[in-house]
Amino acid sequence: MATFPEEDLHILVEGYSDDQGADPGVSVFETDRGPAKHTIKNMYTMTPVTFTIEFRTNKALNDFIAWYRTTIGKIGWFTWKDPRINYGVRTVRFKEGKIGAATPVEGSFNTSRMSVTLEYLG
């Protein structure tokens, strides 16, 4: 299985979001009287994780894009060290196969940033 590249890039903790309640996997049925009934629809649901990657070199950005297009084919699963769980490893993929736009920092692509959303079954 592919591994998220780590060379010359950094995951920014500012803006990191792990939305545990995005899809609770619960069905709600309204009743004529009393509170609505809740049932578990899915034990496991896709959990999105959103963060920004900072690329420390232009080569790191280009290598990441090449890895995204060829190694995982945009939609493949890969392992990633999640900073929220002390860099424990999760098996993830890019949500809907999408990555964000690369934006330069300080007017050049020597340092650039990209927002991404991963998802894992949890």
N, C-alpha and C positions, 0 to 999 in steps of 0.2 A: 504494500500500500504506500502511496505517496506521502511525503512529509512536508508540512508547511515550511517554506524556506526561512532561514533565520539570519543569513549572512547580510550584514550591512543594512538591516532594517530593525525598527523598534515599534512595538505596539504601545500606543499612547493610552495611558490609563484614564486621562481626562476624557470624559465623554463615553467611556466604556459602559455598555448596557447589556445585561443578561436578563431578558424579560421572561421570567418563569411563568407568568400568568397570561402570556400571549394567546395560548389555546389551552384552556384548562381541561379539555376532553370531557366536558360535562353536558348532558342534555337536560333542558329545563322544560317541564310540562306544566302549563297553567291548569288550575283546577277551578271548579265552580265555587268552592268554599275552601278557605284555609290557604296556607302557603303553597307556593308552587312546589312540585315534586322534582327532585334532582336525582339523576342516575349517572353513573360513570359510563361514558361512551367509549373512551380509549384509555387504557392504562398508561400508555406512553404517547407523548405528543412531541412535535417538532418545536424546539426552543430556539428562538433567534438570539444571536450575540452580535452586537454592533460595536465597532471600534474604528479607530483611525490608525493606519500604518504610516510610519515616517521612514522614508527611504533615505539613507545617508549618502548614497551616490547615485548618479544617473545609471550606472551599470546595474546596481541593485534593482532599480525600477524596471529596467529592460529585462533583466533575468527573471523577475517576478512575473511580468506579463508573458514571457515565453513559457515559464512553468505553468501558468494558468491556462494558456491556450493548448500546449502540447502534452505536458505530463498528465494533467488531470482532465484535459479536454473540456474545460469550462464547467462541467457538471459532475466531475468525479468526486468521490469521497477521499479524504486524506486525514492524517493525524495532525493535531495541533496542541501545543502546550498552552493551556488556559491560565492566564495570570490570576483569575479570581479563585481558582482552587490550587494555589501555590504551584502553578505550572504543571499540574497533573495533565495527563494526555487525554484528549477527547477525539472521537472520530466525527468529523464534520464535513460539510460541503458549503459552497456559496449558495445563499438563498436565491432561488430562481436562476442560478448560474451567472449572476451579475456581480461585477465589481464596480466601484465608483470611478470617477474621473481623477486622473493624476493632476495635482495642482502644485506648481512650484512654490517654494518657500524663499522669501527674500529675492524674488526676481529671476531665479535660475533653477534649472532642474538638478543642480548639484545636490540639493536637498529638496525632496518633494513629499507630498502626503496624498493618501487615498483612503476614503471611507469605505468600509466593507461590512456586509452582514453575513455571518455564518449561521448555520443551523445544525442542531444535533438532536438525536432522538433521546429524550430524557423523561 
